[in-house]
Amino acid sequence: MKSNLITRSGHDLLVAELQHLWREERPEITKKVTWAASLGDRSENADYQYNKQILRKIDRRVRYLGKRLEELKIIDFAPEQEGKVYFGAWVEIENDDGEQKTVRIVGVDEIYDHHPQHISIDSPMARALLSKQVDDEVEVITPLGKKQWYINSIRYEKPENSAN
């Protein structure tokens, strides 16, 4: 099941994408389609067919983003989260082999094309890390078997108007 949680920064990125598609890309492609259609026979007009296909992709993405943004719940940092791993946390982890990773627990809509360190709240790693503290050991079941990780640090992106 896909969670409907998103960080404030992730929500802002999706809104910016929607506005860009609607205000900039779609009008530009619509002009190209109109121009190509004015040339006559559309069945063999590559410009028309290609740009019409792009327009359909843009419209599909605009519809998806419009519906998805209505479903999403923005989760902002709360001072009570300090010291434990919750949604939106940046967590530095390390295993017995000395391998270190820094991950951020975010919503599923934020893990694609945005940041390579983002992991979904629905992932096994995120589920194992939730509610843990610095120096806690977590066991994550991966396709390669169980792995032990230790939490080195936890931090949050705090709102700019926050007193913390």
C-alpha positions in Angstrom: 0.0 0.0 0.0 1.2 3.5 -0.9 1.3 5.9 2.0 -0.1 9.4 1.5 2.6 11.2 3.5 4.9 13.8 2.0 7.5 16.3 3.4 6.9 20.0 2.9 9.9 20.2 0.5 8.6 17.2 -1.5 5.1 18.8 -1.7 6.6 22.1 -2.9 8.5 20.2 -5.7 5.3 18.5 -6.9 3.4 21.8 -6.9 6.3 23.4 -8.9 6.3 20.6 -11.4 2.5 20.9 -11.9 2.7 24.6 -12.4 5.6 24.3 -14.8 3.8 21.7 -16.9 0.5 23.7 -16.9 1.9 27.2 -17.4 5.0 26.6 -19.6 5.3 23.2 -21.2 1.6 22.6 -22.1 1.1 26.0 -23.8 4.3 25.6 -25.8 3.4 22.1 -27.0 -0.2 23.2 -27.8 1.2 25.9 -30.1 3.3 23.3 -31.9 0.3 21.0 -32.3 -1.8 23.9 -33.7 0.9 24.8 -36.1 1.5 21.2 -37.3 -2.3 20.7 -37.7 -2.5 23.8 -39.9 -0.1 22.1 -42.4 -2.8 19.8 -43.6 -2.9 16.0 -43.6 -2.4 15.0 -40.0 -2.1 11.2 -40.7 1.4 11.6 -42.2 2.5 14.7 -40.3 5.3 13.6 -37.9 5.4 17.0 -36.1 1.7 16.8 -35.4 1.8 13.1 -34.2 4.9 13.6 -32.1 3.7 16.8 -30.3 0.2 15.4 -29.8 1.9 12.4 -28.0 3.9 14.8 -25.8 0.7 16.7 -25.1 -1.1 13.5 -24.0 1.9 12.7 -21.6 1.7 16.2 -20.2 -2.0 16.0 -19.7 -1.7 12.6 -18.0 0.9 13.9 -15.6 -1.1 17.0 -14.8 -4.2 14.9 -14.0 -2.1 12.6 -11.8 -0.4 15.4 -9.9 -3.7 17.2 -9.4 -5.4 14.2 -7.9 -2.3 13.1 -6.0 -1.7 16.5 -4.4 -5.3 16.4 -3.0 -4.6 13.0 -1.3 -1.2 13.9 0.2 -0.8 14.9 3.8 2.1 17.2 4.5 4.2 16.2 7.6 6.2 19.1 9.1 8.9 18.8 11.7 7.7 18.8 15.3 10.0 19.4 18.3 8.7 16.2 19.8 10.5 14.3 17.0 14.0 15.4 18.2 16.3 12.5 19.0 14.2 9.7 17.4 13.7 8.6 13.8 10.4 9.7 12.3 9.1 10.7 9.0 11.3 13.3 7.3 14.4 12.4 9.4 17.9 12.3 7.9 19.6 9.2 9.4 23.3 8.3 9.3 23.7 4.5 9.6 26.7 2.2 9.7 27.1 -1.6 9.6 29.7 -4.0 11.0 31.7 -3.8 7.7 32.1 0.0 8.2 29.8 0.8 5.3 28.1 4.1 6.0 24.9 5.5 4.5 22.9 8.6 5.0 19.2 8.3 4.2 16.1 10.4 4.5 12.7 8.9 5.2 10.2 10.4 2.9 6.9 9.7 1.1 6.8 7.4 -2.0 6.2 10.4 -4.2 9.6 11.9 -3.3 11.9 9.0 -4.0 11.8 9.2 -7.8 14.1 11.8 -9.6 14.4 14.0 -6.6 17.2 12.8 -4.3 19.2 9.5 -4.4 19.4 9.3 -0.6 15.6 9.4 -0.1 13.9 6.1 0.9 10.2 5.5 1.1 8.5 5.3 4.5 7.1 2.0 3.2 10.6 0.4 2.7 12.0 -2.2 5.0 14.9 0.0 6.0 12.6 2.9 7.0 10.2 0.6 8.9 13.2 -0.8 10.8 14.5 2.7 11.7 11.2 4.3 12.8 11.1 5.3 16.5 14.8 4.4 17.1 17.5 6.6 18.6 21.2 7.3 18.2 23.3 4.2 19.0 20.3 1.8 18.5 20.9 -1.3 16.5 18.4 -2.2 13.8 17.9 -5.4 11.8 16.8 -5.0 8.3 15.7 -8.0 6.2 16.9 -7.5 2.6 16.8 -9.8 -0.4 20.3 -10.8 0.5 19.4 -11.7 4.1 19.4 -9.9 7.4 21.7 -6.9 7.9 22.6 -5.1 11.1 22.8 -1.3 11.1 23.7 1.1 13.8 22.3 4.6 14.0 25.1 7.3 14.2 23.0 10.5 13.9 19.5 11.8 13.3 18.6 15.3 12.1 15.6 17.0 10.7 15.1 19.9 8.2 13.5 22.5 10.4 11.2 25.2 9.1 13.0 28.5 8.8 10.6 30.3 11.1 11.2 27.7 13.8 12.8 28.9 17.1 14.8 25.6 17.3 
